[in-house]
Structure formats: C-alpha cells, structure tokens
Amino acid sequence: MRILLGIVSFGAASVSFAMPVVKTCSVGGVRHQNVSVIKDAKVASTYLYYLKQDGNRIPFFGTTEQSRGDSILVQCAGKKLRALIVSGEFTANALQGFVVTYAPGASSPERMDFAEKSRPRWLYLAPREIIVVFSTSGYGETSAPYVAYRHAVGTSNADTIKALNELPSPVGFEVVKLAQQAR
C-alpha cells in the first residue's frame, strides 16, 4: 500500500510540473495577445509542441502526432504589427511552419501555415495582409528564385502560394529578414 501511495504521489507531482515555454510573443498591434510555444513530452528524438493562446493549449498541427517536431525555430517579428513565426521538421517531407498575428480589427488571431524545403527568409507584415517569402535556392517545384505565401486578413481559406522572380514590393509593408537557425 505504501508503494502504491508513493507511485500515486509521484504521478500527481509530475503532472503538476509546468511544461517548458520555448518562447512567448505579444502578437498584433495596438490590440494584441500573448501566444506561447510550449515544448512537451519527448518522443524518440522529437518533442510534442503546442501553442498556448487565451489559456488554451492546442497542438501545432491539429493532433499530437502531427505536432511532433525537431529543429524548431521560433521567432517574434515586427515592430508595429507583431507576429510569431515557427518553422521546423515535423511529419511532412519538408520544413513546416506557420505565422500567427492579431490584425487590427480582427476578432481573433490570424494564422497562415506553410511547408517548403527551406526556412522562410522574409516576413512582410501589413494591417490587412501577411506574406512569407522563401528562397528556393534552385530546389523545389519551380525555377523561380522565390516562393511567396500570402494571407489576407479574414480569409483563412483563401491563402495563396506563388512562385516569384523577384521579391514582393515592400510598399505598405514592414519587411523583416528572418533568422535561419537558432542563436
């Protein structure tokens, strides 16, 4: 009986430990929200990753199995409009990631997912639009030097992906050059 109580006590104590917060970003502009990246249980050489928003913890990509990752890079970016951008090796045969921000006038945070052979190089932020640009380095499904993912605020199912021969115009955007590896 003593051993059983010890095991139950140990289990209860281990459940109460907080999961490590990798990074917390204040996303949005005047109206903003804190979003945290949480690293949970280790599974083989990967960890389970979650987003924590409004006290809710949700797996990065819908299920815990799809949210197992390695080589994760988490960045807070932007000055006027702040965003959280995550990229890493998850279950796809490419680097996967997403951008989360809270656009002016939006009722909830906006999210755009991506998957490419390399990490994103530039993030374009505007009050009504987000663009994430990747350098193709000659790899991938296009001969164009860049691929851009575009998200218009309020249109979660209308994100577009476009091959580009030059970088998008910076007019109307804050352009952030993103880190390529954890420092």
C-alpha positions, 0 to 999 in steps of 0.5 A: 500500500505504501508503494502504491501511495508513493507511485500515486504521489509521484504521478500527481507531482509530475503532472503538476510540473509546468511544461517548458515555454520555448518562447512567448510573443505579444502578437498584433498591434495596438490590440494584441495577445500573448501566444506561447510555444510550449515544448512537451513530452519527448518522443524518440528524438522529437518533442510534442509542441503546442501553442498556448493562446487565451489559456488554451493549449492546442497542438501545432498541427491539429493532433499530437502526432502531427505536432511532433517536431525537431529543429524548431525555430521560433521567432517574434517579428515586427515592430508595429504589427507583431507576429510569431513565426515557427518553422521546423521538421515535423511529419511532412517531407519538408520544413513546416511552419506557420505565422500567427498575428492579431490584425487590427480589427480582427476578432481573433488571431490570424494564422497562415501555415506553410511547408517548403524545403527551406526556412522562410527568409522574409516576413512582410507584415501589413494591417490587412495582409501577411506574406512569407517569402522563401528562397528556393535556392534552385530546389523545389517545384519551380525555377523561380528564385522565390516562393511567396505565401500570402494571407489576407486578413479574414480569409483563412481559406483563401491563402495563396502560394506563388512562385516569384522572380523577384521579391514582393514590393515592400510598399505598405509593408514592414519587411523583416529578414528572418533568422535561419537557425537558432542563436 
